[in-house]
Amino acid sequence: MKKILISLVNYKNHEVTVACLRSLMKIASSGLEIRIIIVNNDTEKAFTFSEKTNFEIEIIQSPDNLGFAGGHNVSLRRAEELSVDYSLILNNDTIVKKDFLEKLVEGAATHDDQGIFGP
């Protein structure tokens, strides 16, 4: 089973991030262990998400607005700790198709001499 980490950064766009999460909840995930990490750069309002999912969601509250790259760097350091097979940096305003992740993983497995893929 491949371990996948999906990284989202939230900054004062809670509704948009929730819509992205709802689309991610519908993805096909057979043979994939998925964890979503949301780095909340909004220092004024905590991010919460209490809907039931088939995978783990971890919310990391940033003490400062680290920006897009800085927020994803927090997630990628966490990915190293978790020893995931693949990390996906995703904009929080993305709405995905249910088979997008399986196709990405399949492509990565087919071209294992490559280091970066994007949807």
C-alpha positions as CSV (number, residue, x, y, z in Angstrom):
1,M,0.0,0.0,0.0
2,K,1.4,3.4,-1.1
3,K,1.4,6.2,1.5
4,I,0.3,9.5,0.1
5,L,0.4,12.9,1.8
6,I,-1.6,15.7,0.3
7,S,-0.6,19.2,1.5
8,L,-3.0,22.2,1.6
9,V,-2.3,25.7,2.9
10,N,-5.2,27.7,4.2
11,Y,-5.1,31.5,4.7
12,K,-8.3,33.2,5.4
13,N,-10.1,31.0,2.9
14,H,-11.8,28.5,5.1
15,E,-14.8,27.9,2.8
16,V,-12.6,27.3,-0.2
17,T,-10.4,24.9,1.7
18,V,-13.5,23.0,3.0
19,A,-14.7,22.7,-0.6
20,C,-11.4,21.2,-1.7
21,L,-11.5,18.8,1.2
22,R,-15.0,17.7,0.3
23,S,-13.8,16.9,-3.3
24,L,-10.8,15.0,-1.9
25,M,-13.2,12.9,0.3
26,K,-14.6,11.5,-3.0
27,I,-11.3,10.3,-4.5
28,A,-10.8,6.6,-5.3
29,S,-8.2,5.3,-2.9
30,S,-7.9,1.6,-3.2
31,G,-4.4,0.5,-2.4
32,L,-3.5,4.0,-1.1
33,E,-3.1,5.2,2.4
34,I,-3.9,8.9,2.3
35,R,-3.2,11.6,4.8
36,I,-4.1,15.3,4.3
37,I,-2.1,18.0,6.1
38,I,-3.6,21.5,6.2
39,V,-1.2,24.2,7.3
40,N,-3.3,27.1,8.6
41,N,-1.4,30.3,7.9
42,D,-4.4,32.3,9.3
43,T,-3.2,33.5,12.7
44,E,-6.5,35.0,13.5
45,K,-8.9,32.1,13.0
46,A,-8.3,28.4,13.7
47,F,-9.2,26.0,10.9
48,T,-11.5,23.1,11.8
49,F,-13.0,20.3,9.8
50,S,-15.2,17.7,11.5
51,E,-16.7,15.8,8.6
52,K,-16.2,12.1,8.5
53,T,-13.4,10.9,6.1
54,N,-11.8,7.7,5.0
55,F,-8.4,9.1,5.7
56,E,-6.6,11.1,8.3
57,I,-6.6,14.9,8.3
58,E,-4.0,16.7,10.3
59,I,-4.2,20.4,10.9
60,I,-1.0,22.3,11.8
61,Q,-1.5,25.8,13.1
62,S,1.3,28.1,11.9
63,P,2.3,30.8,14.4
64,D,2.9,33.1,11.5
65,N,1.8,33.5,7.9
66,L,4.5,31.5,6.2
67,G,3.1,32.0,2.7
68,F,2.4,29.3,0.1
69,A,5.8,27.8,-0.1
70,G,6.6,28.1,3.6
71,G,3.3,26.4,4.5
72,H,3.9,23.5,2.2
73,N,7.5,23.2,3.6
74,V,5.9,22.5,7.0
75,S,3.9,19.7,5.4
76,L,6.8,18.3,3.5
77,R,8.9,18.1,6.7
78,R,6.0,16.2,8.3
79,A,6.0,13.9,5.2
80,E,9.6,13.0,5.9
81,E,8.7,12.1,9.5
82,L,5.9,9.9,8.2
83,S,8.0,8.2,5.5
84,V,5.4,8.6,2.8
85,D,5.9,7.3,-0.7
86,Y,4.5,10.4,-2.4
87,S,3.7,14.0,-1.4
88,L,1.3,16.1,-3.4
89,I,1.2,19.9,-3.0
90,L,-2.2,21.1,-3.9
91,N,-3.8,24.5,-4.1
92,N,-6.6,24.8,-1.5
93,D,-9.0,26.1,-4.2
94,T,-8.7,22.9,-6.3
95,I,-11.6,20.6,-7.0
96,V,-10.4,17.2,-8.0
97,K,-11.8,14.3,-10.0
98,K,-12.2,11.1,-8.1
99,D,-9.6,9.2,-10.1
100,F,-6.9,11.9,-10.3
101,L,-4.7,10.5,-7.5
102,E,-4.7,6.9,-8.7
103,K,-3.7,8.2,-12.2
104,L,-0.8,10.2,-10.7
105,V,0.4,7.3,-8.6
106,E,0.2,5.0,-11.6
107,G,2.2,7.4,-13.7
108,A,4.8,7.8,-11.0
109,A,5.2,4.0,-10.7
110,T,5.5,3.7,-14.5
111,H,8.2,6.4,-14.6
112,D,10.1,5.7,-11.3
113,D,13.2,7.4,-12.7
114,Q,11.4,10.8,-12.5
115,G,11.2,12.8,-9.3
116,I,8.4,15.3,-9.8
117,F,4.8,14.9,-11.2
118,G,1.9,17.2,-11.4
119,P,-1.8,16.8,-12.0
